[in-house]
Amino acid sequence: MSLSPGATIGILGGGQLGRMSALAAARLGFRCHIFTPENNSPASHVAFKTTIADYEDRDALCSFANESDVITYEFENIPIETAL
């Protein structure tokens, strides 16, 4: 799978690694959509869009997935139900 500039990368997690990933992606022409349960997360300050919701919020996760061309994880402590 290849992504063209302008595509949206969904990132589960809004910490420092998510911030660095979003900054690098933006330099390559991609938009990042952050999904985080935290208000004011580091990645949300540089992201194209941020969804603030709990990792178990299935409706919010479905909307997030529908708005992303590809999804990655910012850290390994995502609940397994969320990852599926």
N, C-alpha and C positions, 0 to 999 in steps of 0.2 A: 504494500500500500504506500502510495506517495501522497503527500499533501502539497498543495500549491499555496503560495503566499496569499494571505487573506483568509485562510482556513482558521477555524477556531479549535484550539487545543483546550480541552477540559482538564483541570488539575484538581484532584481531590486532596485537599489540605492547603492551608494558607500561610504556612510558616516561611522561614528564611529561604529554604530550598525552593519552595514554590515561587517566591519573589525572584530569586536568581534565574529560575527556569523561565518565568514570564518575561523578564528583561531580555534574556537571550533570544527567546522566541520572537519578541517584538522587533529586535534588530534584524531578524530574518524575514519579517513581514507577516508574521502570524499574530492572531489575536488569542488571548488567554482568558478563559472563564474559570474563575476560582470557586470551588465549593468548600465552604468552611463553616463550622459552628460558631466561630469567634467573630465578634464585632471588632473592627479595627485591626485585622490581621496584617502582617507585613506584606503578603502578596497582594492583598486587596488594593493597596495603594498604587500599584503599577499595572493592574489587570484591566483589560477591556471591560469585563463584567465580573461581578461577584454575587454569588448566591450564599446567603447566610441562613443555614438550616442545620438541623441535627443530622448526623450520618445515618440515622434510622428513618428519616422522613422520606418515605418512598415516593410521594408525589413530587417533592422538590428534586429528588434524585432523577426521576423520570424526565422532568422538565430540563434539568441540567444536561442529561444525556442527549435529549432531542436537540439541544442547542449547540452541541459539540460535535466536531467531525471525528475526533479521536479523544480518548480519555487516558490519563496517566495518574499515578499516585505520587504524592509528595513525600509520604512516609509510610512505613509498614504497619502501622497500628490502625488501619481501616477495618471496621467490622467485616467479617466474611460475607454477611448478607448484603452489605453495601457494594462489595467488590463484584458480586454476581449480577 
